[in-house]
Amino acid sequence: MSSFWDTNNVWIPLSDGTVQRVTFNNNLNPWRNQYVPLPWQWFQDASAFKFIAITEKVNLRFNVDFFNVFNHPNNPTSIASTGILSTRNSGSGARTTQLGARLQW
């Protein structure tokens, strides 16, 4: 008996009084808890900046930031209740540019 501890084996009593050993099956896939890659989302951001010396102690920094620089649409993050992934809408925003300046002293 101890060889069957912590296994999926169960003993079923039959109507004729005998006991039959069977393997328990809950009809779920054994890989149900494994990692499944879903629709992949990836983004690439970039920045460029320039320092300009005004005086010895004062600097001006211009910078430009690009969000979603490759304008990758990505898949939507939600899947319909039917299980079908609709790609009508984008899962990410369009390319965005942000300008900035900073005065340091």
Biopython code that builds the backbone (N, CA, C, O; Angstrom):
import numpy as np
from Bio.PDB.StructureBuilder import StructureBuilder

atoms = [
    (1, "MET", "N", (0.807, -1.199, 0.000)),
    (1, "MET", "CA", (0.000, 0.000, 0.000)),
    (1, "MET", "C", (0.850, 1.263, 0.000)),
    (1, "MET", "O", (0.484, 2.246, -0.644)),
    (2, "SER", "N", (1.970, 1.259, 0.703)),
    (2, "SER", "CA", (2.758, 2.482, 0.819)),
    (2, "SER", "C", (3.349, 2.909, -0.518)),
    (2, "SER", "O", (3.701, 4.077, -0.688)),
    (3, "SER", "N", (3.464, 1.994, -1.464)),
    (3, "SER", "CA", (3.985, 2.381, -2.784)),
    (3, "SER", "C", (2.971, 3.211, -3.574)),
    (3, "SER", "O", (3.333, 3.831, -4.574)),
    (4, "PHE", "N", (1.710, 3.232, -3.142)),
    (4, "PHE", "CA", (0.685, 4.002, -3.841)),
    (4, "PHE", "C", (0.371, 5.337, -3.171)),
    (4, "PHE", "O", (-0.503, 6.068, -3.637)),
    (5, "TRP", "N", (1.065, 5.662, -2.091)),
    (5, "TRP", "CA", (0.836, 6.943, -1.442)),
    (5, "TRP", "C", (1.291, 8.068, -2.347)),
    (5, "TRP", "O", (2.268, 7.917, -3.082)),
    (6, "ASP", "N", (0.596, 9.198, -2.304)),
    (6, "ASP", "CA", (0.909, 10.382, -3.111)),
    (6, "ASP", "C", (0.885, 10.087, -4.602)),
    (6, "ASP", "O", (1.670, 10.650, -5.364)),
    (7, "THR", "N", (-0.009, 9.211, -5.016)),
    (7, "THR", "CA", (-0.198, 8.939, -6.444)),
    (7, "THR", "C", (-1.652, 9.230, -6.789)),
    (7, "THR", "O", (-2.436, 9.629, -5.929)),
    (8, "ASN", "N", (-2.004, 9.027, -8.051)),
    (8, "ASN", "CA", (-3.383, 9.233, -8.491)),
    (8, "ASN", "C", (-4.196, 7.947, -8.433)),
    (8, "ASN", "O", (-5.261, 7.872, -9.045)),
    (9, "ASN", "N", (-3.724, 6.938, -7.719)),
    (9, "ASN", "CA", (-4.437, 5.661, -7.632)),
    (9, "ASN", "C", (-5.512, 5.719, -6.563)),
    (9, "ASN", "O", (-5.281, 6.221, -5.463)),
    (10, "VAL", "N", (-6.699, 5.197, -6.894)),
    (10, "VAL", "CA", (-7.795, 5.085, -5.940)),
    (10, "VAL", "C", (-8.379, 3.676, -6.044)),
    (10, "VAL", "O", (-8.240, 3.013, -7.072)),
    (11, "TRP", "N", (-9.038, 3.223, -4.967)),
    (11, "TRP", "CA", (-9.652, 1.907, -4.952)),
    (11, "TRP", "C", (-11.158, 2.076, -4.954)),
    (11, "TRP", "O", (-11.718, 2.734, -4.078)),
    (12, "ILE", "N", (-11.816, 1.477, -5.946)),
    (12, "ILE", "CA", (-13.264, 1.596, -6.122)),
    (12, "ILE", "C", (-13.902, 0.262, -5.715)),
    (12, "ILE", "O", (-13.575, -0.774, -6.294)),
    (13, "PRO", "N", (-14.815, 0.273, -4.718)),
    (13, "PRO", "CA", (-15.519, -0.977, -4.384)),
    (13, "PRO", "C", (-16.601, -1.264, -5.435)),
    (13, "PRO", "O", (-17.403, -0.392, -5.769)),
    (14, "LEU", "N", (-16.608, -2.471, -5.935)),
    (14, "LEU", "CA", (-17.586, -2.882, -6.941)),
    (14, "LEU", "C", (-18.790, -3.520, -6.263)),
    (14, "LEU", "O", (-18.745, -3.832, -5.073)),
    (15, "SER", "N", (-19.870, -3.715, -7.021)),
    (15, "SER", "CA", (-21.115, -4.249, -6.454)),
    (15, "SER", "C", (-20.979, -5.702, -6.008)),
    (15, "SER", "O", (-21.750, -6.155, -5.162)),
    (16, "ASP", "N", (-20.013, -6.447, -6.560)),
    (16, "ASP", "CA", (-19.841, -7.848, -6.149)),
    (16, "ASP", "C", (-18.927, -7.984, -4.933)),
    (16, "ASP", "O", (-18.600, -9.102, -4.535)),
    (17, "GLY", "N", (-18.507, -6.856, -4.331)),
    (17, "GLY", "CA", (-17.698, -6.902, -3.117)),
    (17, "GLY", "C", (-16.203, -6.795, -3.363)),
    (17, "GLY", "O", (-15.444, -6.603, -2.413)),
    (18, "THR", "N", (-15.758, -6.911, -4.598)),
    (18, "THR", "CA", (-14.326, -6.783, -4.875)),
    (18, "THR", "C", (-13.949, -5.304, -4.972)),
    (18, "THR", "O", (-14.806, -4.430, -5.101)),
    (19, "VAL", "N", (-12.650, -5.056, -4.907)),
    (19, "VAL", "CA", (-12.136, -3.689, -4.981)),
    (19, "VAL", "C", (-11.225, -3.602, -6.203)),
    (19, "VAL", "O", (-10.353, -4.450, -6.395)),
    (20, "GLN", "N", (-11.423, -2.607, -7.001)),
    (20, "GLN", "CA", (-10.627, -2.426, -8.225)),
    (20, "GLN", "C", (-9.773, -1.171, -8.077)),
    (20, "GLN", "O", (-10.283, -0.101, -7.744)),
    (21, "ARG", "N", (-8.457, -1.309, -8.327)),
    (21, "ARG", "CA", (-7.568, -0.156, -8.292)),
    (21, "ARG", "C", (-7.581, 0.520, -9.656)),
    (21, "ARG", "O", (-7.355, -0.129, -10.677)),
    (22, "VAL", "N", (-7.848, 1.836, -9.673)),
    (22, "VAL", "CA", (-7.868, 2.610, -10.904)),
    (22, "VAL", "C", (-7.086, 3.900, -10.680)),
    (22, "VAL", "O", (-6.847, 4.308, -9.543)),
    (23, "THR", "N", (-6.702, 4.518, -11.754)),
    (23, "THR", "CA", (-6.022, 5.804, -11.680)),
    (23, "THR", "C", (-7.058, 6.903, -11.783)),
    (23, "THR", "O", (-7.883, 6.913, -12.696)),
    (24, "PHE", "N", (-7.010, 7.826, -10.841)),
    (24, "PHE", "CA", (-7.966, 8.927, -10.819)),
    (24, "PHE", "C", (-7.705, 9.854, -11.990)),
    (24, "PHE", "O", (-6.553, 10.202, -12.251)),
    (25, "ASN", "N", (-8.748, 10.262, -12.704)),
    (25, "ASN", "CA", (-8.635, 11.168, -13.839)),
    (25, "ASN", "C", (-9.686, 12.251, -13.683)),
    (25, "ASN", "O", (-10.883, 11.963, -13.685)),
    (26, "ASN", "N", (-9.248, 13.490, -13.547)),
    (26, "ASN", "CA", (-10.199, 14.592, -13.402)),
    (26, "ASN", "C", (-10.514, 15.254, -14.742)),
    (26, "ASN", "O", (-11.128, 16.321, -14.776)),
    (27, "ASN", "N", (-10.101, 14.632, -15.845)),
    (27, "ASN", "CA", (-10.366, 15.099, -17.204)),
    (27, "ASN", "C", (-9.773, 16.474, -17.500)),
    (27, "ASN", "O", (-10.255, 17.180, -18.386)),
    (28, "LEU", "N", (-8.747, 16.852, -16.774)),
    (28, "LEU", "CA", (-8.036, 18.092, -17.052)),
    (28, "LEU", "C", (-6.670, 17.757, -17.626)),
    (28, "LEU", "O", (-6.057, 16.755, -17.260)),
    (29, "ASN", "N", (-6.210, 18.593, -18.515)),
    (29, "ASN", "CA", (-4.910, 18.382, -19.119)),
    (29, "ASN", "C", (-3.833, 18.474, -18.048)),
    (29, "ASN", "O", (-3.878, 19.390, -17.227)),
    (30, "PRO", "N", (-2.856, 17.550, -18.024)),
    (30, "PRO", "CA", (-1.808, 17.624, -17.005)),
    (30, "PRO", "C", (-0.918, 18.852, -17.160)),
    (30, "PRO", "O", (-0.198, 19.204, -16.226)),
    (31, "TRP", "N", (-0.950, 19.503, -18.302)),
    (31, "TRP", "CA", (-0.134, 20.704, -18.507)),
    (31, "TRP", "C", (-0.925, 21.978, -18.228)),
    (31, "TRP", "O", (-0.506, 23.063, -18.632)),
    (32, "ARG", "N", (-2.061, 21.862, -17.545)),
    (32, "ARG", "CA", (-2.946, 23.005, -17.371)),
    (32, "ARG", "C", (-2.314, 24.148, -16.591)),
    (32, "ARG", "O", (-2.750, 25.290, -16.740)),
    (33, "ASN", "N", (-1.324, 23.894, -15.781)),
    (33, "ASN", "CA", (-0.682, 24.941, -14.998)),
    (33, "ASN", "C", (0.625, 25.404, -15.607)),
    (33, "ASN", "O", (1.368, 26.150, -14.968)),
    (34, "GLN", "N", (0.921, 24.991, -16.800)),
    (34, "GLN", "CA", (2.171, 25.365, -17.444)),
    (34, "GLN", "C", (2.043, 26.738, -18.096)),
    (34, "GLN", "O", (0.941, 27.195, -18.401)),
    (35, "TYR", "N", (3.176, 27.381, -18.303)),
    (35, "TYR", "CA", (3.213, 28.688, -18.955)),
    (35, "TYR", "C", (2.743, 28.566, -20.397)),
    (35, "TYR", "O", (3.212, 27.703, -21.138)),
    (36, "VAL", "N", (1.831, 29.419, -20.788)),
    (36, "VAL", "CA", (1.341, 29.450, -22.154)),
    (36, "VAL", "C", (1.570, 30.855, -22.692)),
    (36, "VAL", "O", (1.019, 31.814, -22.152)),
    (37, "PRO", "N", (2.368, 30.996, -23.743)),
    (37, "PRO", "CA", (2.574, 32.349, -24.272)),
    (37, "PRO", "C", (1.295, 32.881, -24.908)),
    (37, "PRO", "O", (0.755, 32.286, -25.841)),
    (38, "LEU", "N", (0.830, 33.986, -24.398)),
    (38, "LEU", "CA", (-0.370, 34.629, -24.925)),
    (38, "LEU", "C", (0.028, 35.627, -25.995)),
    (38, "LEU", "O", (1.199, 35.677, -26.370)),
    (39, "PRO", "N", (-0.889, 36.412, -26.492)),
    (39, "PRO", "CA", (-0.493, 37.414, -27.486)),
    (39, "PRO", "C", (0.624, 38.300, -26.942)),
    (39, "PRO", "O", (0.482, 38.939, -25.900)),
    (40, "TRP", "N", (1.712, 38.322, -27.655)),
    (40, "TRP", "CA", (2.891, 39.030, -27.170)),
    (40, "TRP", "C", (2.723, 40.521, -27.334)),
    (40, "TRP", "O", (2.229, 41.003, -28.354)),
    (41, "GLN", "N", (3.142, 41.242, -26.315)),
    (41, "GLN", "CA", (3.133, 42.696, -26.330)),
    (41, "GLN", "C", (4.588, 43.144, -26.193)),
    (41, "GLN", "O", (5.282, 42.720, -25.269)),
    (42, "TRP", "N", (5.043, 43.978, -27.084)),
    (42, "TRP", "CA", (6.390, 44.531, -26.918)),
    (42, "TRP", "C", (6.401, 45.964, -27.404)),
    (42, "TRP", "O", (5.697, 46.333, -28.344)),
    (43, "PHE", "N", (7.206, 46.749, -26.749)),
    (43, "PHE", "CA", (7.315, 48.170, -27.033)),
    (43, "PHE", "C", (8.791, 48.529, -27.099)),
    (43, "PHE", "O", (9.627, 47.859, -26.493)),
    (44, "GLN", "N", (9.106, 49.571, -27.824)),
    (44, "GLN", "CA", (10.473, 50.078, -27.872)),
    (44, "GLN", "C", (10.405, 51.586, -27.750)),
    (44, "GLN", "O", (9.770, 52.258, -28.563)),
    (45, "ASP", "N", (11.064, 52.118, -26.725)),
    (45, "ASP", "CA", (11.125, 53.554, -26.504)),
    (45, "ASP", "C", (12.558, 54.012, -26.749)),
    (45, "ASP", "O", (13.499, 53.232, -26.602)),
    (46, "ALA", "N", (12.722, 55.287, -27.125)),
    (46, "ALA", "CA", (14.060, 55.831, -27.388)),
    (46, "ALA", "C", (14.102, 57.287, -26.952)),
    (46, "ALA", "O", (13.074, 57.963, -26.904)),
    (47, "SER", "N", (15.294, 57.761, -26.636)),
    (47, "SER", "CA", (15.504, 59.151, -26.238)),
    (47, "SER", "C", (16.775, 59.675, -26.875)),
    (47, "SER", "O", (17.719, 58.929, -27.135)),
    (48, "ALA", "N", (16.778, 60.960, -27.119)),
    (48, "ALA", "CA", (17.985, 61.658, -27.580)),
    (48, "ALA", "C", (18.028, 62.997, -26.843)),
    (48, "ALA", "O", (16.997, 63.639, -26.644)),
    (49, "PHE", "N", (19.221, 63.406, -26.446)),
    (49, "PHE", "CA", (19.329, 64.678, -25.732)),
    (49, "PHE", "C", (20.634, 65.370, -26.089)),
    (49, "PHE", "O", (21.592, 64.742, -26.540)),
    (50, "LYS", "N", (20.645, 66.685, -25.873)),
    (50, "LYS", "CA", (21.790, 67.535, -26.205)),
    (50, "LYS", "C", (21.997, 68.518, -25.065)),
    (50, "LYS", "O", (21.059, 69.198, -24.648)),
    (51, "PHE", "N", (23.231, 68.595, -24.556)),
    (51, "PHE", "CA", (23.591, 69.562, -23.524)),
    (51, "PHE", "C", (24.222, 70.774, -24.191)),
    (51, "PHE", "O", (25.087, 70.637, -25.056)),
    (52, "ILE", "N", (23.788, 71.956, -23.784)),
    (52, "ILE", "CA", (24.350, 73.207, -24.302)),
    (52, "ILE", "C", (24.827, 74.019, -23.093)),
    (52, "ILE", "O", (24.047, 74.336, -22.194)),
    (53, "ALA", "N", (26.111, 74.344, -23.092)),
    (53, "ALA", "CA", (26.671, 75.131, -21.994)),
    (53, "ALA", "C", (26.377, 76.607, -22.237)),
    (53, "ALA", "O", (26.788, 77.170, -23.252)),
    (54, "ILE", "N", (25.666, 77.228, -21.303)),
    (54, "ILE", "CA", (25.380, 78.663, -21.401)),
    (54, "ILE", "C", (26.497, 79.444, -20.721)),
    (54, "ILE", "O", (27.075, 80.357, -21.312)),
    (55, "THR", "N", (26.794, 79.087, -19.496)),
    (55, "THR", "CA", (27.961, 79.626, -18.790)),
    (55, "THR", "C", (28.700, 78.430, -18.207)),
    (55, "THR", "O", (28.375, 77.281, -18.505)),
    (56, "GLU", "N", (29.694, 78.710, -17.375)),
    (56, "GLU", "CA", (30.480, 77.612, -16.809)),
    (56, "GLU", "C", (29.641, 76.734, -15.884)),
    (56, "GLU", "O", (29.866, 75.527, -15.804)),
    (57, "LYS", "N", (28.675, 77.331, -15.186)),
    (57, "LYS", "CA", (27.868, 76.589, -14.229)),
    (57, "LYS", "C", (26.423, 76.346, -14.682)),
    (57, "LYS", "O", (25.693, 75.605, -14.024)),
    (58, "VAL", "N", (26.009, 76.943, -15.765)),
    (58, "VAL", "CA", (24.627, 76.816, -16.228)),
    (58, "VAL", "C", (24.612, 76.030, -17.537)),
    (58, "VAL", "O", (25.315, 76.361, -18.492)),
    (59, "ASN", "N", (23.785, 74.974, -17.551)),
    (59, "ASN", "CA", (23.627, 74.142, -18.750)),
    (59, "ASN", "C", (22.155, 74.082, -19.133)),
    (59, "ASN", "O", (21.271, 74.141, -18.279)),
    (60, "LEU", "N", (21.913, 73.964, -20.422)),
    (60, "LEU", "CA", (20.563, 73.765, -20.935)),
    (60, "LEU", "C", (20.546, 72.412, -21.634)),
    (60, "LEU", "O", (21.405, 72.113, -22.463)),
    (61, "ARG", "N", (19.562, 71.612, -21.289)),
    (61, "ARG", "CA", (19.457, 70.285, -21.896)),
    (61, "ARG", "C", (18.163, 70.211, -22.689)),
    (61, "ARG", "O", (17.078, 70.411, -22.143)),
    (62, "PHE", "N", (18.284, 69.922, -23.986)),
    (62, "PHE", "CA", (17.128, 69.640, -24.841)),
    (62, "PHE", "C", (17.041, 68.130, -24.989)),
    (62, "PHE", "O", (18.053, 67.459, -25.190)),
    (63, "ASN", "N", (15.832, 67.599, -24.888)),
    (63, "ASN", "CA", (15.672, 66.167, -25.111)),
    (63, "ASN", "C", (14.386, 65.889, -25.875)),
    (63, "ASN", "O", (13.414, 66.641, -25.800)),
    (64, "VAL", "N", (14.414, 64.780, -26.614)),
    (64, "VAL", "CA", (13.244, 64.306, -27.342)),
    (64, "VAL", "C", (13.080, 62.823, -26.981)),
    (64, "VAL", "O", (14.035, 62.048, -27.040)),
    (65, "ASP", "N", (11.859, 62.449, -26.610)),
    (65, "ASP", "CA", (11.545, 61.074, -26.235)),
    (65, "ASP", "C", (10.532, 60.515, -27.222)),
    (65, "ASP", "O", (9.542, 61.170, -27.548)),
    (66, "PHE", "N", (10.783, 59.316, -27.690)),
    (66, "PHE", "CA", (9.874, 58.618, -28.607)),
    (66, "PHE", "C", (9.323, 57.401, -27.879)),
    (66, "PHE", "O", (10.087, 56.561, -27.402)),
    (67, "PHE", "N", (8.007, 57.302, -27.792)),
    (67, "PHE", "CA", (7.350, 56.150, -27.188)),
    (67, "PHE", "C", (6.734, 55.325, -28.304)),
    (67, "PHE", "O", (6.088, 55.871, -29.199)),
    (68, "ASN", "N", (6.931, 54.004, -28.256)),
    (68, "ASN", "CA", (6.519, 53.079, -29.322)),
    (68, "ASN", "C", (7.159, 53.527, -30.636)),
    (68, "ASN", "O", (6.476, 53.765, -31.632)),
    (69, "VAL", "N", (8.482, 53.633, -30.612)),
    (69, "VAL", "CA", (9.240, 54.233, -31.710)),
    (69, "VAL", "C", (9.040, 53.505, -33.043)),
    (69, "VAL", "O", (9.106, 54.144, -34.093)),
    (70, "PHE", "N", (8.799, 52.198, -33.033)),
    (70, "PHE", "CA", (8.581, 51.458, -34.277)),
    (70, "PHE", "C", (7.106, 51.424, -34.678)),
    (70, "PHE", "O", (6.757, 50.837, -35.702)),
    (71, "ASN", "N", (6.241, 52.051, -33.879)),
    (71, "ASN", "CA", (4.809, 52.107, -34.141)),
    (71, "ASN", "C", (4.216, 50.703, -34.291)),
    (71, "ASN", "O", (3.378, 50.460, -35.159)),
    (72, "HIS", "N", (4.664, 49.787, -33.431)),
    (72, "HIS", "CA", (4.184, 48.407, -33.464)),
    (72, "HIS", "C", (2.772, 48.357, -32.879)),
    (72, "HIS", "O", (2.572, 48.822, -31.757)),
    (73, "PRO", "N", (1.779, 47.807, -33.599)),
    (73, "PRO", "CA", (0.398, 47.873, -33.125)),
    (73, "PRO", "C", (0.097, 46.959, -31.945)),
    (73, "PRO", "O", (-0.764, 47.298, -31.132)),
    (74, "ASN", "N", (0.763, 45.816, -31.811)),
    (74, "ASN", "CA", (0.500, 44.817, -30.770)),
    (74, "ASN", "C", (-0.918, 44.273, -30.870)),
    (74, "ASN", "O", (-1.798, 44.893, -31.466)),
    (75, "ASN", "N", (-1.117, 43.123, -30.285)),
    (75, "ASN", "CA", (-2.443, 42.515, -30.241)),
    (75, "ASN", "C", (-3.237, 43.100, -29.094)),
    (75, "ASN", "O", (-2.649, 43.556, -28.113)),
    (76, "PRO", "N", (-4.552, 43.100, -29.186)),
    (76, "PRO", "CA", (-5.362, 43.592, -28.072)),
    (76, "PRO", "C", (-5.125, 42.755, -26.818)),
    (76, "PRO", "O", (-4.774, 41.578, -26.906)),
    (77, "THR", "N", (-5.315, 43.358, -25.669)),
    (77, "THR", "CA", (-5.068, 42.656, -24.416)),
    (77, "THR", "C", (-6.254, 41.809, -23.978)),
    (77, "THR", "O", (-6.106, 40.980, -23.080)),
    (78, "SER", "N", (-7.411, 41.987, -24.574)),
    (78, "SER", "CA", (-8.577, 41.207, -24.159)),
    (78, "SER", "C", (-8.987, 40.244, -25.275)),
    (78, "SER", "O", (-8.818, 40.517, -26.464)),
    (79, "ILE", "N", (-9.522, 39.130, -24.848)),
    (79, "ILE", "CA", (-10.015, 38.116, -25.774)),
    (79, "ILE", "C", (-11.501, 37.964, -25.507)),
    (79, "ILE", "O", (-11.928, 37.952, -24.353)),
    (80, "ALA", "N", (-12.291, 37.847, -26.565)),
    (80, "ALA", "CA", (-13.746, 37.763, -26.429)),
    (80, "ALA", "C", (-14.140, 36.509, -25.667)),
    (80, "ALA", "O", (-13.341, 35.583, -25.527)),
    (81, "SER", "N", (-15.368, 36.480, -25.179)),
    (81, "SER", "CA", (-15.863, 35.317, -24.433)),
    (81, "SER", "C", (-15.937, 34.079, -25.318)),
    (81, "SER", "O", (-16.013, 32.959, -24.812)),
    (82, "THR", "N", (-15.916, 34.272, -26.641)),
    (82, "THR", "CA", (-15.909, 33.132, -27.554)),
    (82, "THR", "C", (-14.532, 32.505, -27.682)),
    (82, "THR", "O", (-14.390, 31.426, -28.257)),
    (83, "GLY", "N", (-13.508, 33.181, -27.144)),
    (83, "GLY", "CA", (-12.145, 32.672, -27.247)),
    (83, "GLY", "C", (-11.440, 33.115, -28.510)),
    (83, "GLY", "O", (-10.320, 32.677, -28.771)),
    (84, "ILE", "N", (-12.066, 33.974, -29.300)),
    (84, "ILE", "CA", (-11.484, 34.434, -30.556)),
    (84, "ILE", "C", (-10.824, 35.787, -30.334)),
    (84, "ILE", "O", (-11.420, 36.688, -29.745)),
    (85, "LEU", "N", (-9.607, 35.921, -30.800)),
    (85, "LEU", "CA", (-8.857, 37.164, -30.661)),
    (85, "LEU", "C", (-9.169, 38.053, -31.859)),
    (85, "LEU", "O", (-8.860, 37.700, -32.997)),
    (86, "SER", "N", (-9.778, 39.202, -31.602)),
    (86, "SER", "CA", (-10.096, 40.147, -32.659)),
    (86, "SER", "C", (-8.973, 41.175, -32.757)),
    (86, "SER", "O", (-8.588, 41.779, -31.757)),
    (87, "THR", "N", (-8.453, 41.370, -33.962)),
    (87, "THR", "CA", (-7.358, 42.317, -34.148)),
    (87, "THR", "C", (-7.842, 43.607, -34.798)),
    (87, "THR", "O", (-7.063, 44.304, -35.448)),
    (88, "ARG", "N", (-9.121, 43.928, -34.626)),
    (88, "ARG", "CA", (-9.637, 45.188, -35.166)),
    (88, "ARG", "C", (-9.001, 46.387, -34.507)),
    (88, "ARG", "O", (-8.688, 47.378, -35.166)),
    (89, "ASN", "N", (-8.808, 46.297, -33.197)),
    (89, "ASN", "CA", (-8.235, 47.401, -32.445)),
    (89, "ASN", "C", (-6.810, 47.072, -32.057)),
    (89, "ASN", "O", (-6.446, 45.907, -31.890)),
    (90, "SER", "N", (-6.016, 48.104, -31.917)),
    (90, "SER", "CA", (-4.625, 47.924, -31.533)),
    (90, "SER", "C", (-4.520, 47.772, -30.025)),
    (90, "SER", "O", (-5.324, 48.328, -29.277)),
    (91, "GLY", "N", (-3.528, 47.019, -29.587)),
    (91, "GLY", "CA", (-3.301, 46.841, -28.161)),
    (91, "GLY", "C", (-2.417, 47.910, -27.572)),
    (91, "GLY", "O", (-2.192, 47.924, -26.362)),
    (92, "SER", "N", (-1.908, 48.809, -28.396)),
    (92, "SER", "CA", (-1.046, 49.885, -27.885)),
    (92, "SER", "C", (-1.315, 51.163, -28.664)),
    (92, "SER", "O", (-1.869, 51.139, -29.764)),
    (93, "GLY", "N", (-0.918, 52.258, -28.079)),
    (93, "GLY", "CA", (-1.120, 53.545, -28.718)),
    (93, "GLY", "C", (-0.143, 53.764, -29.859)),
    (93, "GLY", "O", (0.822, 53.017, -30.022)),
    (94, "ALA", "N", (-0.405, 54.793, -30.641)),
    (94, "ALA", "CA", (0.468, 55.119, -31.766)),
    (94, "ALA", "C", (1.773, 55.726, -31.254)),
    (94, "ALA", "O", (1.921, 56.018, -30.067)),
    (95, "ARG", "N", (2.699, 55.904, -32.168)),
    (95, "ARG", "CA", (3.980, 56.517, -31.823)),
    (95, "ARG", "C", (3.727, 57.903, -31.238)),
    (95, "ARG", "O", (2.929, 58.675, -31.771)),
    (96, "THR", "N", (4.411, 58.211, -30.142)),
    (96, "THR", "CA", (4.261, 59.486, -29.460)),
    (96, "THR", "C", (5.623, 60.116, -29.294)),
    (96, "THR", "O", (6.592, 59.437, -28.955)),
    (97, "THR", "N", (5.700, 61.405, -29.531)),
    (97, "THR", "CA", (6.948, 62.155, -29.370)),
    (97, "THR", "C", (6.748, 63.202, -28.281)),
    (97, "THR", "O", (5.713, 63.865, -28.212)),
    (98, "GLN", "N", (7.758, 63.332, -27.436)),
    (98, "GLN", "CA", (7.697, 64.307, -26.356)),
    (98, "GLN", "C", (8.975, 65.128, -26.381)),
    (98, "GLN", "O", (10.073, 64.570, -26.392)),
    (99, "LEU", "N", (8.841, 66.446, -26.389)),
    (99, "LEU", "CA", (9.990, 67.342, -26.350)),
    (99, "LEU", "C", (10.118, 67.930, -24.955)),
    (99, "LEU", "O", (9.127, 68.117, -24.249)),
    (100, "GLY", "N", (11.357, 68.217, -24.570)),
    (100, "GLY", "CA", (11.556, 68.788, -23.241)),
    (100, "GLY", "C", (12.831, 69.609, -23.182)),
    (100, "GLY", "O", (13.729, 69.452, -24.008)),
    (101, "ALA", "N", (12.893, 70.479, -22.202)),
    (101, "ALA", "CA", (14.088, 71.275, -21.961)),
    (101, "ALA", "C", (14.284, 71.377, -20.453)),
    (101, "ALA", "O", (13.320, 71.414, -19.689)),
    (102, "ARG", "N", (15.551, 71.422, -20.037)),
    (102, "ARG", "CA", (15.875, 71.497, -18.616)),
    (102, "ARG", "C", (17.040, 72.464, -18.434)),
    (102, "ARG", "O", (18.062, 72.375, -19.114)),
    (103, "LEU", "N", (16.859, 73.359, -17.526)),
    (103, "LEU", "CA", (17.910, 74.321, -17.197)),
    (103, "LEU", "C", (18.544, 73.887, -15.893)),
    (103, "LEU", "O", (17.861, 73.758, -14.877)),
    (104, "GLN", "N", (19.848, 73.661, -15.918)),
    (104, "GLN", "CA", (20.572, 73.194, -14.732)),
    (104, "GLN", "C", (21.586, 74.246, -14.322)),
    (104, "GLN", "O", (22.325, 74.770, -15.155)),
    (105, "TRP", "N", (21.617, 74.552, -13.028)),
    (105, "TRP", "CA", (22.627, 75.493, -12.529)),
    (105, "TRP", "C", (23.204, 75.026, -11.241)),
    (105, "TRP", "O", (24.070, 75.693, -10.675)),
]
sb = StructureBuilder()
sb.init_structure("model")
sb.init_model(0)
sb.init_chain("A")
sb.init_seg("    ")
for serial, (resi, resn, name, xyz) in enumerate(atoms, 1):
    if name == "N":
        sb.init_residue(resn, " ", resi, " ")
    sb.init_atom(name, np.array(xyz, "f"), 0.0, 1.0, " ", f" {name:<3s}", serial, name[0])
structure = sb.get_structure()
